[in-house]
């Protein structure tokens, strides 16, 4: 029996130096991340890192590149600031509520008016049924 072997050739692309330097410049300028370069041009991210180590002015082989678009520590600080801001807003609202409750209490004691349970007030004209 004849068995035909299928040979699958691996596709290997070779990029010239100017192309490599251009991709490193895109990375260094902040236009694209390593992952974006690899996806856009169909290049393995490890290959892009090798080009960065070889052609970059700033990054050398002994340095580790930590790449985060939105730094988690910066995000945590932003969220903590937002929490602080919301706590201040809640504190102000609580002070206002306490103030209004005290005013209602004073009105009840001095004027004899129970504002909380004053159901005898007439309805406003806008709260009735809508006529067609």
C-alpha positions in Angstrom: 0.0 0.0 0.0 1.2 3.4 -0.9 0.9 5.9 1.9 1.3 9.4 0.8 2.9 11.6 3.4 1.7 15.1 3.6 4.4 17.5 4.3 3.4 20.7 5.9 5.8 23.5 5.4 6.0 26.1 8.1 5.6 29.6 6.8 8.5 31.7 7.8 8.6 35.4 7.2 11.7 37.5 7.3 11.3 41.2 8.1 13.9 43.7 7.0 15.7 45.9 9.5 13.8 49.1 8.6 10.4 47.3 9.2 11.7 46.1 12.6 13.0 49.5 13.6 9.6 51.1 12.6 7.7 48.7 14.8 10.1 49.4 17.7 9.5 53.2 17.2 5.7 52.6 17.3 6.2 50.8 20.6 8.5 53.4 22.1 6.4 56.4 21.0 3.4 54.8 22.8 1.3 54.5 19.6 1.0 50.7 19.9 1.6 48.1 22.6 3.5 44.9 22.0 0.3 43.0 21.8 -1.3 45.4 19.4 1.8 45.3 17.1 1.8 41.5 17.2 -1.9 41.3 16.3 -1.8 44.0 13.7 1.2 42.6 11.8 0.7 38.9 12.6 4.0 38.7 14.5 4.7 36.6 17.6 4.9 38.9 20.7 8.2 37.3 21.7 9.6 38.3 18.3 8.5 41.9 19.0 10.2 41.8 22.4 13.4 40.6 20.7 13.3 43.5 18.3 12.8 45.9 21.2 15.8 44.5 23.0 17.9 44.7 19.8 16.9 48.1 18.4 15.5 50.1 21.3 17.4 52.9 22.8 15.6 52.7 26.1 15.1 48.9 26.7 18.0 46.6 27.1 18.0 42.8 27.5 18.6 42.9 31.3 15.6 45.0 31.9 12.1 43.7 32.3 9.3 45.4 30.4 6.1 45.6 32.3 3.3 46.8 30.1 -0.1 47.7 31.4 -2.4 50.0 29.6 -4.4 51.0 32.7 -2.2 50.5 35.7 -4.0 48.6 38.4 -2.5 50.7 41.1 -3.6 53.9 39.4 -7.1 52.4 39.0 -7.2 51.5 42.7 -6.2 55.1 43.6 -8.9 56.5 41.4 -11.5 54.2 43.0 -10.3 55.2 46.5 -10.6 58.9 45.6 -14.1 58.2 44.2 -15.1 56.4 47.4 -13.8 59.3 49.5 -15.7 61.8 47.4 -18.9 59.7 47.7 -18.5 59.3 51.5 -18.2 63.1 51.7 -21.4 63.5 49.7 -23.2 61.0 51.9 -21.9 62.8 55.0 -23.2 66.1 53.8 -26.6 64.6 52.9 -26.8 63.0 56.4 -26.1 66.3 58.0 -28.8 67.9 56.0 -31.3 65.1 56.9 -30.4 65.5 60.6 -30.9 69.3 60.3 -34.3 68.9 58.6 -35.4 66.3 61.1 -34.4 68.7 64.0 -36.4 71.5 62.3 -39.4 69.3 62.0 -39.0 68.4 65.7 -38.7 72.1 66.7 -41.8 73.0 64.6 -43.8 70.3 66.3 -42.7 71.4 69.8 -43.0 75.2 69.4 -45.8 75.5 66.8 -47.7 72.4 67.6 -47.6 71.3 63.9 -46.8 67.7 63.1 -45.2 68.2 59.6 -44.5 64.5 59.2 -48.2 63.5 59.6 -49.9 66.5 58.1 -52.3 64.8 55.7 -54.8 67.6 55.6 -53.0 69.5 52.9 -54.9 69.7 49.6 -53.5 68.0 46.6 -51.6 70.1 44.0 -53.5 70.6 40.8 -50.8 68.6 38.8 -51.4 65.4 40.7 -54.9 64.7 39.5 -56.0 62.4 36.6 -55.1 63.4 33.1 -58.1 64.3 30.9 -58.0 63.1 27.3 
